[in-house]
């Protein structure tokens, strides 16, 4: 669950950029 800690900051960072490559990654499940 350590990746969950990096999810918020990573998701937020990718969300601003559009999350093109992360859109199908873990963020997509959280979104």
PyMOL commands that set and color helices and strands:
alter all, ss='L'
color gray80, all
select helices_A, chain A and resi 2-17+26-30
alter helices_A, ss='H'
color red, helices_A
deselect
rebuild
show_as cartoon
